[in-house]
Structures are given as C-alpha cells and as structure tokens.
Amino acid sequence: MAYATTNPYTGEKLKTFPDATDQEVQTALTDAYDAFKAWRHTSFAKRAEVMKAAGAILRRDIDKYARLITLEMGKTYAESKAETILSAEIFEYYAEHAERLLKAEKLPVANPDEGEAMIIHQPQGIVFAIEPWNFPYYQVARIIAPQLSAGNTVLLKHASNVPQCAAAFDTLMQEAGLPKGGFRNLYAARHHTEVILSDSRVCGVALTGSEGAGAIVAGIAAKALKKSTMELGGSDAFVVLEDADLEKTVKWAVFGRHWNAGQVCVSAKRLIVADAIYDRFVELYKKGVASLKAGDPMDPATQLAPLSSQKAADDLRAQVEEAKKHGAVVEVIGAPVPEKGAFFQPLLMTNLHENNEARHWEFFGPVTQLYRAKDEADAIRIANDSPYGLGGAVFTKDTKRGVKVAEQIYTGMVYVNHPTMVKADLPFGGVARSGYGRELIGLGIKEFVNHKLIDVVNIDAPF
C-alpha cells in the first residue's frame, strides 16, 4: 500500500506514511486483545462516557476535523462539517442506547414450569474494520461506536488516501479516554489482512468498499471461520412517479446525484422517470445541474467538488468511454468544471437498453443514468434490473403509494420523497451485490456479539 495525502484540488502530494511492519501488527493485536479482556467487563456507563467524550471532541474541534477531510479526499468543507457532526451523533446515539439495545432478552418458553430461558449478548474480541475514503470519519464511526459500546475492541485498516483522517480518529479515541489498545489505526499492507483475520483473537471483519475487495476479504474471513459484514457498491434507483412534486423532486435529484461529487454508494445513480413527466423533468434537471458551481472545496460557494484523486477521474472517464461502446448516449450537462484538479464534468447517459451491459454498472462520480418508464410497473422493473441492492428512492405525492412501490424494490433501504437519509438512528446495509449485514442502531451493535442462550431448566432427572 502507498499511504499518502494528495490534495485532489491541487494535485500536490503532501505527506506519505510507511506501511505497518509485521511486528507492529502483532503488537497491535496483542494490545487490542489485552484491552478487550478488561473492556468487556467495563460497565455500559463507563463505555458511554468515552462515546460522549468522542462526540463532544468532534463538535468542539469541528473545523480541524473537517479541514482534514477536505484536504485528503476533496469534498466540500460544508460536507466535511456535516460528516463530522454525523459522526458525533453516532457516538452519542450509542452512549445513550447501547445498554438498552444489548439488554438480556427473556424467551417465552412453551412450558414455564420447566424453567426459564434468556438470551444475553456478549462481546467476542477484536473486530477488524476495513473502511473507504469517501466518508473518512462516518464510515469509521459507524463501526467503532457500536462495537466499542458492545465491549469489543477494533483495529482499523483505512483507505490509503486518507491516512491523516485515520490517524485523527486514533488520537480522538485516546483523548476521549478509551484504554490503550481499544482502538488502533494500522497502515496495514495487503498481506496483513490475512494475518489479522487468521488470528484467533479476532472475531470478524467489517468492510465497506468495492465488490472486488469485498469478495477477497469475505473469502479470507470464511477460510478463517470468521464472521464478516460487507457494505459494497450500489446503483440506486431514483423513481419519479407521474404525480411527484416536480420542482421538489428535481432539486433532490440534483443533490442526490452530485453530493460528495457523486462518490456515494447510496446516491441517486439511476433516474427512472414516468413517461408523462419525463421531458419536463429532464429539462429542469439539466438546469439544476447547470447551476452547480465547481471550484475550491474550501470555498463556501462551491457545490461540486473534485473527485478523490486524478486516478478516480481517469478511471471514471474510461468507464464512460466503455459504456459508449455498448451503445450509451452521453451528453455533457452543467457548467464547465476547472481544468486544474481532479474534477469531472457532469454527464447524462441514456440509451441504456436491455442489451447494453452498462446499465448494470456503478458510475462513482457525477454521471447520471436516465431511464424513461412507461408506468409504475415499468419503473419498478427498471429499478430491479440491477445486480445491486443497496438503497433507492420513490417520489410521489401519495406517500401510501410510495410505500407500496418501495416494498417492491429489492434493496436494503428505500426512501420515499428523499434520495437518502443517512442518520445515526437508522440502519444501513444492502442485499445482492451490495453486500450483507447491517450497521447502526440495534442491528449494527449485534453483528459481532455472541447471542448466548442461558436456559435454567426445572425438570426432574430422566431416571
């Protein structure tokens, strides 16, 4: 791995970090397990103090943390501040709710005279987190807040282009009062993934990333008989029914496709619009995208940031060219973007017919796939014509109708009249090629705990 900070706006490489040595990995494993042996017996109240402190520090030092995100992966400063606050909210959520979420559950046994049974939830060890660059704090917070609150400890292998964000979270947790070894950032090399997952002290791995990385890591985990959760790619459908509030819907469509420069797993990648309003929607959508201002991500006026790296922009450009070979029609929309920096000109892609394989691809950047649907049933068909199953959206004035349509879309999450609602108190995860497992709320905190049955039996001896 080449861990380095390269400013996507200027292209300047600012700092590099060496890979962790084999000995550093072994030391981190030992420290993490030593911490676990005490941390698992620490009260929920004490754990909550650490979570509250982490949230308070992020709020107090929001400018420092937000600037670091913008510096390393290029999102606008406003978006970086919003991410920092969201991360604080996740810590605060588990500080308040972890004990309730992991409360012992009494089971309704068929014959109470035979005894009583319960399920308790106990931590298991070290959780290995492999996280991506597009949300450098949020992705980490949504793993470590629940897992630390549950009594596990965590080792982090972050994306190679956000090493300072990774280190910042290491320092954050130390300042918040987490015991040594409870959380550790490692600039791990690729071969260290198998080393870590093969260690008996590690209970599982949580990965957010590409399908390719997920398949490799899930295979390593399976070989080691370790649990894994996978949050992978997505190509979310943004369904616009004929009765939608058009002005409002277009604004959400423009935002949903272009926030974080379109580098979001759960963004509005495929706009599926009812035939009756298609032409008007497209007209308004183009105007909306044209109003976006691209520029310095630290400038409050900037709405469209550069991509995370020049390589990301080059790879996306090559993917678009490949889509054209399959028959895709591509139209430049929006104002010209700066030549300096890893910017990508917003594009509109059509002619994604049933023989065009590009309709099944995820375009990680400001490329909009556009479909005309004959009616509601056709919109649902198009939405489900995808190997992915992460999120999705349905826009309609009739929310009951929206819920019925949402029920028929095969994904882990669907939002009615919003492109994506990422919050501390809502679950996150997908199905199909988008992965498995859930993060946040009670589902997330229970992914890596032992759901142990304790059965007190009151039956006379068999003889």
KEFI-396217 format. One record per residue (C-alpha): residue in three letters; residue number from 1; chain; x, y, z. Coordinates in Angstrom, 2 decimals, always signed. Layout:
<recs>
- ala, NUM, A, X, Y, Z
...
</recs>
This chain:
<recs>
- met, 1, A, +0.00, +0.00, +0.00
- ala, 2, A, +1.07, +3.59, -0.53
- tyr, 3, A, -0.50, +5.61, +2.29
- ala, 4, A, -0.28, +9.24, +1.24
- thr, 5, A, -2.11, +12.55, +1.44
- thr, 6, A, -2.57, +14.05, -2.04
- asn, 7, A, -4.80, +17.10, -2.26
- pro, 8, A, -7.37, +16.35, -5.02
- tyr, 9, A, -7.86, +20.04, -5.72
- thr, 10, A, -4.20, +20.93, -6.23
- gly, 11, A, -2.74, +17.52, -7.06
- glu, 12, A, +0.01, +18.14, -4.52
- lys, 13, A, +1.31, +15.17, -2.55
- leu, 14, A, +1.63, +16.49, +0.98
- lys, 15, A, +2.65, +13.59, +3.18
- thr, 16, A, +3.40, +9.88, +3.00
- phe, 17, A, +3.25, +7.15, +5.62
- pro, 18, A, +5.09, +3.81, +5.67
- asp, 19, A, +3.22, +0.52, +5.84
- ala, 20, A, +2.97, -1.09, +9.25
- thr, 21, A, +5.63, -3.70, +9.93
- asp, 22, A, +4.74, -7.29, +10.77
- gln, 23, A, +5.84, -6.63, +14.34
- glu, 24, A, +3.64, -3.54, +14.62
- val, 25, A, +0.65, -5.61, +13.52
- gln, 26, A, +1.40, -8.29, +16.12
- thr, 27, A, +1.83, -5.66, +18.82
- ala, 28, A, -1.50, -4.05, +17.86
- leu, 29, A, -3.24, -7.43, +18.05
- thr, 30, A, -1.80, -8.11, +21.48
- asp, 31, A, -2.67, -4.64, +22.78
- ala, 32, A, -6.19, -4.89, +21.36
- tyr, 33, A, -6.84, -8.24, +22.99
- asp, 34, A, -5.33, -7.18, +26.30
- ala, 35, A, -7.63, -4.16, +26.22
- phe, 36, A, -10.59, -6.38, +25.35
- lys, 37, A, -10.08, -8.58, +28.39
- ala, 38, A, -10.74, -5.59, +30.64
- trp, 39, A, -13.05, -3.58, +28.36
- arg, 40, A, -15.58, -6.41, +28.04
- his, 41, A, -16.19, -6.17, +31.79
- thr, 42, A, -16.36, -2.38, +31.81
- ser, 43, A, -19.84, -1.06, +32.60
- phe, 44, A, -22.04, +0.43, +29.92
- ala, 45, A, -21.95, +3.68, +31.85
- lys, 46, A, -18.14, +3.86, +31.63
- arg, 47, A, -18.17, +2.97, +27.94
- ala, 48, A, -20.82, +5.65, +27.41
- glu, 49, A, -18.55, +8.25, +28.95
- val, 50, A, -15.94, +7.53, +26.28
- met, 51, A, -18.53, +7.69, +23.48
- lys, 52, A, -19.91, +11.00, +24.79
- ala, 53, A, -16.41, +12.42, +25.04
- ala, 54, A, -15.60, +11.42, +21.45
- gly, 55, A, -18.76, +13.13, +20.22
- ala, 56, A, -18.02, +16.26, +22.24
- ile, 57, A, -14.46, +16.49, +20.90
- leu, 58, A, -15.66, +16.21, +17.30
- arg, 59, A, -18.16, +19.00, +17.91
- arg, 60, A, -15.62, +21.17, +19.72
- asp, 61, A, -12.89, +20.75, +17.10
- ile, 62, A, -15.15, +20.51, +14.07
- asp, 63, A, -13.09, +22.91, +11.95
- lys, 64, A, -9.89, +20.94, +12.49
- tyr, 65, A, -11.51, +17.61, +11.66
- ala, 66, A, -13.49, +18.92, +8.70
- arg, 67, A, -10.49, +20.59, +7.07
- leu, 68, A, -8.62, +17.31, +7.18
- ile, 69, A, -11.37, +15.52, +5.23
- thr, 70, A, -11.42, +18.21, +2.56
- leu, 71, A, -7.64, +18.21, +2.33
- glu, 72, A, -7.34, +14.46, +1.83
- met, 73, A, -10.36, +13.43, -0.27
- gly, 74, A, -11.65, +16.71, -1.62
- lys, 75, A, -15.29, +17.01, -0.56
- thr, 76, A, -16.62, +20.48, +0.11
- tyr, 77, A, -15.90, +21.95, +3.51
- ala, 78, A, -19.64, +22.16, +4.24
- glu, 79, A, -20.00, +18.45, +3.50
- ser, 80, A, -16.97, +17.70, +5.68
- lys, 81, A, -18.51, +19.57, +8.60
- ala, 82, A, -21.79, +17.72, +8.14
- glu, 83, A, -19.93, +14.40, +8.18
- thr, 84, A, -18.08, +15.35, +11.36
- ile, 85, A, -21.37, +16.18, +13.09
- leu, 86, A, -22.96, +12.94, +11.86
- ser, 87, A, -20.03, +11.01, +13.34
- ala, 88, A, -20.51, +12.79, +16.66
- glu, 89, A, -24.20, +11.89, +16.59
- ile, 90, A, -23.35, +8.22, +16.11
- phe, 91, A, -21.11, +8.21, +19.19
- glu, 92, A, -23.83, +9.98, +21.15
- tyr, 93, A, -26.51, +7.56, +19.95
- tyr, 94, A, -24.66, +4.55, +21.33
- ala, 95, A, -23.75, +6.36, +24.53
- glu, 96, A, -27.48, +6.71, +25.15
- his, 97, A, -28.84, +3.45, +23.77
- ala, 98, A, -26.17, +0.70, +23.88
- glu, 99, A, -27.21, -0.76, +27.23
- arg, 100, A, -30.86, -0.95, +26.18
- leu, 101, A, -30.00, -2.47, +22.81
- leu, 102, A, -27.95, -5.23, +24.44
- lys, 103, A, -30.30, -5.92, +27.32
- ala, 104, A, -30.88, -9.61, +28.10
- glu, 105, A, -34.00, -10.98, +26.42
- lys, 106, A, -36.28, -13.38, +28.24
- leu, 107, A, -37.66, -16.07, +25.94
- pro, 108, A, -41.33, -17.12, +26.03
- val, 109, A, -40.82, -20.86, +26.63
- ala, 110, A, -43.71, -23.21, +25.88
- asn, 111, A, -43.89, -24.60, +29.43
- pro, 112, A, -42.84, -22.10, +32.13
- asp, 113, A, -42.96, -24.86, +34.74
- glu, 114, A, -39.91, -26.45, +33.09
- gly, 115, A, -37.75, -23.39, +33.78
- glu, 116, A, -36.85, -20.10, +32.13
- ala, 117, A, -34.61, -19.13, +29.23
- met, 118, A, -32.92, -15.95, +28.12
- ile, 119, A, -30.52, -14.64, +25.51
- ile, 120, A, -27.63, -12.44, +26.59
- his, 121, A, -25.36, -10.51, +24.24
- gln, 122, A, -21.64, -10.69, +24.96
- pro, 123, A, -18.62, -9.19, +23.16
- gln, 124, A, -16.27, -11.61, +21.43
- gly, 125, A, -12.91, -9.93, +20.84
- ile, 126, A, -11.26, -7.79, +18.19
- val, 127, A, -13.23, -6.53, +15.20
- phe, 128, A, -11.18, -5.72, +12.11
- ala, 129, A, -12.56, -2.71, +10.20
- ile, 130, A, -11.59, -2.06, +6.57
- glu, 131, A, -13.00, +1.30, +5.51
- pro, 132, A, -13.11, +3.51, +2.37
- trp, 133, A, -12.14, +7.09, +1.64
- asn, 134, A, -15.46, +8.65, +0.59
- phe, 135, A, -16.63, +9.24, +4.18
- pro, 136, A, -13.39, +9.02, +6.19
- tyr, 137, A, -14.97, +9.64, +9.62
- tyr, 138, A, -18.56, +8.45, +9.25
- gln, 139, A, -17.55, +5.02, +7.94
- val, 140, A, -15.24, +4.51, +10.92
- ala, 141, A, -17.66, +5.91, +13.50
- arg, 142, A, -20.48, +3.60, +12.44
- ile, 143, A, -18.25, +0.60, +13.22
- ile, 144, A, -16.26, +1.64, +16.26
- ala, 145, A, -19.08, +3.37, +18.17
- pro, 146, A, -21.31, +0.27, +18.31
- gln, 147, A, -18.51, -2.26, +18.65
- leu, 148, A, -16.70, -0.41, +21.42
- ser, 149, A, -20.04, +0.17, +23.14
- ala, 150, A, -20.69, -3.58, +22.97
- gly, 151, A, -17.36, -4.32, +24.65
- asn, 152, A, -15.30, -5.35, +21.62
- thr, 153, A, -12.09, -3.64, +20.53
- val, 154, A, -11.29, -2.54, +16.98
- leu, 155, A, -8.33, -2.45, +14.59
- leu, 156, A, -8.69, -0.18, +11.55
- lys, 157, A, -7.25, -0.50, +8.05
- his, 158, A, -8.37, +2.69, +6.33
- ala, 159, A, -8.11, +3.71, +2.68
- ser, 160, A, -4.61, +4.61, +1.57
- asn, 161, A, -5.52, +8.17, +0.51
- val, 162, A, -6.90, +9.29, +3.90
- pro, 163, A, -4.09, +8.37, +6.31
- gln, 164, A, -4.31, +11.58, +8.32
- cys, 165, A, -8.07, +11.15, +8.84
- ala, 166, A, -7.36, +7.63, +10.09
- ala, 167, A, -4.70, +8.90, +12.48
- ala, 168, A, -7.02, +11.67, +13.65
- phe, 169, A, -9.58, +9.10, +14.80
- asp, 170, A, -6.86, +7.18, +16.61
- thr, 171, A, -5.95, +10.35, +18.51
- leu, 172, A, -9.65, +11.16, +19.03
- met, 173, A, -10.34, +7.92, +20.87
- gln, 174, A, -7.25, +8.29, +23.04
- glu, 175, A, -8.33, +11.80, +24.00
- ala, 176, A, -11.85, +10.52, +24.69
- gly, 177, A, -10.41, +8.17, +27.33
- leu, 178, A, -10.51, +4.80, +25.59
- pro, 179, A, -7.94, +2.46, +27.20
- lys, 180, A, -4.75, +1.73, +25.26
- gly, 181, A, -5.35, -0.84, +22.55
- gly, 182, A, -9.12, -0.34, +22.49
- phe, 183, A, -8.91, +1.20, +19.03
- arg, 184, A, -5.88, +1.38, +16.78
- asn, 185, A, -5.30, +2.66, +13.26
- leu, 186, A, -2.90, +0.47, +11.29
- tyr, 187, A, -1.32, +1.37, +7.97
- ala, 188, A, -1.61, -2.30, +7.14
- ala, 189, A, -0.17, -3.80, +3.99
- arg, 190, A, -2.35, -6.10, +1.86
- his, 191, A, -0.87, -9.31, +3.26
- his, 192, A, -1.72, -8.18, +6.78
- thr, 193, A, -5.45, -8.73, +6.15
- glu, 194, A, -4.99, -12.49, +6.16
- val, 195, A, -2.60, -12.28, +9.11
- ile, 196, A, -5.15, -10.35, +11.17
- leu, 197, A, -8.17, -12.44, +10.22
- ser, 198, A, -6.30, -15.68, +10.89
- asp, 199, A, -5.56, -14.60, +14.45
- ser, 200, A, -7.77, -16.38, +16.99
- arg, 201, A, -8.26, -13.18, +18.96
- val, 202, A, -10.10, -11.53, +16.04
- cys, 203, A, -13.83, -12.32, +15.88
- gly, 204, A, -14.69, -10.85, +12.49
- val, 205, A, -14.31, -8.17, +9.86
- ala, 206, A, -16.50, -5.26, +8.76
- leu, 207, A, -15.69, -3.96, +5.28
- thr, 208, A, -17.05, -1.08, +3.26
- gly, 209, A, -15.63, -0.94, -0.24
- ser, 210, A, -15.72, -2.37, -3.73
- glu, 211, A, -17.16, -5.71, -4.79
- gly, 212, A, -13.67, -6.93, -5.65
- ala, 213, A, -12.23, -6.08, -2.25
- gly, 214, A, -15.31, -7.49, -0.54
- ala, 215, A, -15.05, -10.83, -2.33
- ile, 216, A, -11.39, -11.18, -1.40
- val, 217, A, -11.81, -10.23, +2.25
- ala, 218, A, -15.00, -12.27, +2.68
- gly, 219, A, -13.12, -15.27, +1.29
- ile, 220, A, -10.26, -14.81, +3.73
- ala, 221, A, -12.71, -14.44, +6.61
- ala, 222, A, -14.63, -17.55, +5.56
- lys, 223, A, -11.42, -19.56, +5.36
- ala, 224, A, -10.63, -18.48, +8.92
- leu, 225, A, -14.24, -19.19, +10.01
- lys, 226, A, -14.74, -15.55, +10.94
- lys, 227, A, -17.91, -13.55, +10.53
- ser, 228, A, -17.93, -10.72, +8.01
- thr, 229, A, -20.23, -7.85, +7.14
- met, 230, A, -19.97, -6.28, +3.71
- glu, 231, A, -21.22, -2.87, +2.56
- leu, 232, A, -20.30, -2.80, -1.11
- gly, 233, A, -21.30, -0.86, -4.20
- gly, 234, A, -24.67, +0.41, -5.27
- ser, 235, A, -26.53, +1.83, -8.25
- asp, 236, A, -29.59, +3.21, -6.56
- ala, 237, A, -32.80, +3.82, -8.43
- phe, 238, A, -34.44, +7.23, -8.08
- val, 239, A, -38.02, +6.55, -9.17
- val, 240, A, -40.14, +9.56, -10.15
- leu, 241, A, -43.86, +8.76, -10.49
- glu, 242, A, -46.16, +10.93, -12.58
- asp, 243, A, -47.77, +12.55, -9.52
- ala, 244, A, -44.49, +13.69, -7.94
- asp, 245, A, -43.94, +17.30, -6.88
- leu, 246, A, -41.70, +18.06, -9.83
- glu, 247, A, -39.86, +21.13, -8.53
- lys, 248, A, -39.02, +19.47, -5.22
- thr, 249, A, -38.13, +16.17, -6.86
- val, 250, A, -35.69, +17.74, -9.30
- lys, 251, A, -33.87, +19.55, -6.51
- trp, 252, A, -33.44, +16.27, -4.63
- ala, 253, A, -32.34, +14.51, -7.83
- val, 254, A, -29.62, +17.10, -8.49
- phe, 255, A, -28.45, +16.86, -4.89
- gly, 256, A, -28.76, +13.08, -4.73
- arg, 257, A, -26.54, +12.53, -7.76
- his, 258, A, -23.93, +15.23, -7.08
- trp, 259, A, -23.34, +15.45, -3.31
- asn, 260, A, -19.83, +14.32, -2.41
- ala, 261, A, -19.10, +14.74, -6.14
- gly, 262, A, -21.30, +11.71, -6.82
- gln, 263, A, -18.94, +9.44, -4.87
- val, 264, A, -21.58, +7.87, -2.64
- cys, 265, A, -22.73, +4.25, -2.55
- val, 266, A, -26.28, +5.38, -1.77
- ser, 267, A, -26.70, +8.21, -4.25
- ala, 268, A, -29.30, +8.67, -6.98
- lys, 269, A, -27.36, +6.99, -9.79
- arg, 270, A, -30.29, +5.80, -11.94
- leu, 271, A, -33.08, +8.32, -12.52
- ile, 272, A, -36.22, +6.44, -13.60
- val, 273, A, -38.90, +8.91, -14.65
- ala, 274, A, -42.52, +8.32, -15.62
- asp, 275, A, -43.26, +8.98, -19.28
- ala, 276, A, -45.94, +11.60, -18.52
- ile, 277, A, -43.46, +14.00, -16.90
- tyr, 278, A, -40.19, +12.79, -18.42
- asp, 279, A, -39.50, +15.70, -20.80
- arg, 280, A, -40.24, +18.38, -18.21
- phe, 281, A, -38.20, +16.58, -15.57
- val, 282, A, -35.17, +16.32, -17.85
- glu, 283, A, -35.42, +20.00, -18.76
- leu, 284, A, -35.47, +21.03, -15.11
- tyr, 285, A, -32.78, +18.53, -14.13
- lys, 286, A, -30.34, +19.91, -16.71
- lys, 287, A, -30.98, +23.43, -15.44
- gly, 288, A, -30.40, +22.27, -11.89
- val, 289, A, -27.09, +20.63, -12.71
- ala, 290, A, -26.05, +23.70, -14.72
- ser, 291, A, -26.49, +25.82, -11.60
- leu, 292, A, -23.89, +23.83, -9.64
- lys, 293, A, -20.65, +25.71, -9.06
- ala, 294, A, -17.46, +23.68, -9.24
- gly, 295, A, -14.31, +25.00, -7.59
- asp, 296, A, -12.18, +25.12, -4.48
- pro, 297, A, -13.80, +22.76, -1.95
- met, 298, A, -12.87, +25.15, +0.86
- asp, 299, A, -14.88, +27.94, -0.80
- pro, 300, A, -18.39, +28.15, +0.75
- ala, 301, A, -19.81, +28.88, -2.71
- thr, 302, A, -18.56, +25.57, -4.16
- gln, 303, A, -21.24, +22.91, -4.68
- leu, 304, A, -19.38, +20.43, -6.87
- ala, 305, A, -16.04, +19.23, -5.55
- pro, 306, A, -13.25, +17.38, -7.37
- leu, 307, A, -13.16, +13.60, -7.26
- ser, 308, A, -10.96, +11.97, -4.65
- ser, 309, A, -7.98, +11.64, -6.98
- gln, 310, A, -6.89, +12.12, -10.55
- lys, 311, A, -6.90, +8.35, -10.96
- ala, 312, A, -10.55, +8.24, -9.88
- ala, 313, A, -11.39, +10.82, -12.55
- asp, 314, A, -9.38, +9.00, -15.22
- asp, 315, A, -10.96, +5.64, -14.34
- leu, 316, A, -14.47, +7.11, -14.50
- arg, 317, A, -13.72, +8.71, -17.86
- ala, 318, A, -12.53, +5.35, -19.21
- gln, 319, A, -15.66, +3.65, -17.88
- val, 320, A, -17.86, +6.19, -19.67
- glu, 321, A, -15.99, +5.55, -22.93
- glu, 322, A, -16.57, +1.82, -22.48
- ala, 323, A, -20.28, +2.46, -21.92
- lys, 324, A, -20.40, +4.32, -25.23
- lys, 325, A, -19.07, +1.23, -26.98
- his, 326, A, -22.10, -0.63, -25.64
- gly, 327, A, -24.41, +1.97, -27.15
- ala, 328, A, -24.81, +4.51, -24.35
- val, 329, A, -25.53, +8.06, -25.46
- val, 330, A, -23.65, +10.58, -23.34
- glu, 331, A, -24.44, +14.28, -23.07
- val, 332, A, -22.39, +16.90, -21.26
- ile, 333, A, -24.55, +18.82, -18.79
- gly, 334, A, -23.72, +21.60, -16.38
- ala, 335, A, -21.22, +24.40, -16.49
- pro, 336, A, -17.60, +23.62, -17.40
- val, 337, A, -15.51, +22.42, -14.45
- pro, 338, A, -11.99, +23.65, -13.69
- glu, 339, A, -9.15, +22.03, -15.61
- lys, 340, A, -6.97, +22.12, -12.51
- gly, 341, A, -7.66, +19.37, -10.00
- ala, 342, A, -9.44, +16.02, -10.21
- phe, 343, A, -12.72, +17.47, -11.45
- phe, 344, A, -15.17, +15.53, -13.60
- gln, 345, A, -17.67, +17.18, -15.92
- pro, 346, A, -21.26, +16.11, -15.10
- leu, 347, A, -22.68, +13.80, -17.76
- leu, 348, A, -26.12, +12.48, -18.66
- met, 349, A, -26.28, +8.91, -20.01
- thr, 350, A, -29.21, +7.46, -21.94
- asn, 351, A, -29.94, +4.57, -24.35
- leu, 352, A, -29.26, +2.08, -21.58
- his, 353, A, -31.40, -0.59, -23.23
- glu, 354, A, -31.69, -4.24, -22.24
- asn, 355, A, -28.71, -5.22, -24.40
- asn, 356, A, -26.46, -2.50, -23.01
- glu, 357, A, -24.44, -4.02, -20.19
- ala, 358, A, -23.50, -0.54, -18.93
- arg, 359, A, -26.95, -0.30, -17.33
- his, 360, A, -25.63, -2.71, -14.67
- trp, 361, A, -22.51, -0.69, -13.86
- glu, 362, A, -21.92, +1.65, -10.94
- phe, 363, A, -20.56, +5.04, -12.02
- phe, 364, A, -18.82, +6.52, -8.98
- gly, 365, A, -18.95, +10.20, -9.81
- pro, 366, A, -21.25, +12.79, -11.45
- val, 367, A, -22.60, +10.55, -14.22
- thr, 368, A, -26.40, +10.32, -14.32
- gln, 369, A, -28.09, +7.28, -15.87
- leu, 370, A, -31.53, +8.28, -17.15
- tyr, 371, A, -34.48, +5.99, -17.98
- arg, 372, A, -38.00, +6.66, -19.28
- ala, 373, A, -40.61, +4.41, -17.62
- lys, 374, A, -43.95, +3.66, -19.27
- asp, 375, A, -45.78, +3.43, -15.96
- glu, 376, A, -45.36, +2.44, -12.31
- ala, 377, A, -44.87, -1.25, -13.08
- asp, 378, A, -42.22, -0.45, -15.67
- ala, 379, A, -40.41, +1.84, -13.22
- ile, 380, A, -40.28, -0.99, -10.67
- arg, 381, A, -38.99, -3.36, -13.35
- ile, 382, A, -36.20, -0.99, -14.31
- ala, 383, A, -35.33, -0.34, -10.67
- asn, 384, A, -34.92, -4.08, -10.08
- asp, 385, A, -32.88, -4.61, -13.24
- ser, 386, A, -29.63, -4.28, -11.33
- pro, 387, A, -27.11, -6.59, -9.71
- tyr, 388, A, -27.01, -4.18, -6.76
- gly, 389, A, -29.42, -3.78, -3.88
- leu, 390, A, -28.27, -1.02, -1.55
- gly, 391, A, -30.69, +1.91, -1.48
- gly, 392, A, -33.30, +3.63, -3.57
- ala, 393, A, -35.91, +6.37, -3.63
- val, 394, A, -39.52, +6.84, -4.73
- phe, 395, A, -41.01, +10.28, -5.34
- thr, 396, A, -44.78, +10.74, -5.27
- lys, 397, A, -47.34, +12.99, -3.59
- asp, 398, A, -49.17, +9.86, -2.42
- thr, 399, A, -46.92, +8.52, +0.31
- lys, 400, A, -49.01, +5.34, +0.76
- arg, 401, A, -48.42, +4.62, -2.90
- gly, 402, A, -44.74, +5.39, -2.40
- val, 403, A, -44.50, +2.82, +0.39
- lys, 404, A, -46.19, +0.17, -1.79
- val, 405, A, -43.71, +0.84, -4.59
- ala, 406, A, -40.81, +0.82, -2.13
- glu, 407, A, -41.88, -2.60, -0.90
- gln, 408, A, -41.39, -3.94, -4.44
- ile, 409, A, -37.86, -2.61, -4.91
- tyr, 410, A, -35.25, -5.22, -3.96
- thr, 411, A, -32.78, -3.28, -1.83
- gly, 412, A, -31.78, -2.90, +1.80
- met, 413, A, -33.14, +0.66, +2.06
- val, 414, A, -35.74, +2.73, +0.21
- tyr, 415, A, -36.66, +6.34, +0.96
- val, 416, A, -39.93, +7.99, -0.03
- asn, 417, A, -39.50, +11.60, -1.19
- his, 418, A, -35.81, +11.77, -0.26
- pro, 419, A, -32.72, +10.42, -2.09
- thr, 420, A, -31.03, +9.00, +1.01
- met, 421, A, -31.45, +9.64, +4.72
- val, 422, A, -28.19, +8.73, +6.43
- lys, 423, A, -28.64, +9.19, +10.17
- ala, 424, A, -27.35, +7.77, +13.43
- asp, 425, A, -30.70, +6.21, +14.32
- leu, 426, A, -31.42, +4.45, +11.00
- pro, 427, A, -29.93, +1.12, +9.85
- phe, 428, A, -27.60, +0.90, +6.85
- gly, 429, A, -26.91, -2.05, +4.54
- gly, 430, A, -27.88, -3.86, +1.38
- val, 431, A, -28.57, -7.12, -0.41
- ala, 432, A, -27.37, -8.89, -3.56
- arg, 433, A, -24.06, -7.50, -4.91
- ser, 434, A, -24.30, -4.64, -2.42
- gly, 435, A, -23.30, -6.94, +0.40
- tyr, 436, A, -24.77, -8.25, +3.63
- gly, 437, A, -25.08, -7.35, +7.28
- arg, 438, A, -26.29, -4.10, +8.80
- glu, 439, A, -24.65, -1.17, +10.51
- leu, 440, A, -26.05, +1.30, +13.07
- ile, 441, A, -28.93, +1.02, +15.56
- gly, 442, A, -29.53, -2.34, +17.28
- leu, 443, A, -28.78, -4.35, +14.15
- gly, 444, A, -25.25, -2.95, +13.93
- ile, 445, A, -24.31, -3.36, +17.57
- lys, 446, A, -25.38, -7.02, +17.49
- glu, 447, A, -23.34, -8.05, +14.43
- phe, 448, A, -20.23, -9.13, +16.35
- val, 449, A, -21.59, -10.18, +19.72
- asn, 450, A, -22.35, -13.68, +20.97
- his, 451, A, -26.10, -14.17, +21.32
- lys, 452, A, -25.82, -16.68, +24.13
- leu, 453, A, -28.69, -18.80, +25.36
- ile, 454, A, -28.91, -19.36, +29.12
- asp, 455, A, -31.59, -21.89, +29.98
- val, 456, A, -32.43, -22.58, +33.60
- val, 457, A, -34.07, -26.00, +33.47
- asn, 458, A, -36.52, -27.28, +36.10
- ile, 459, A, -37.16, -30.89, +35.06
- asp, 460, A, -36.77, -33.97, +37.22
- ala, 461, A, -33.96, -36.35, +36.34
- pro, 462, A, -34.75, -38.71, +33.42
- phe, 463, A, -34.44, -41.85, +35.55
</recs>
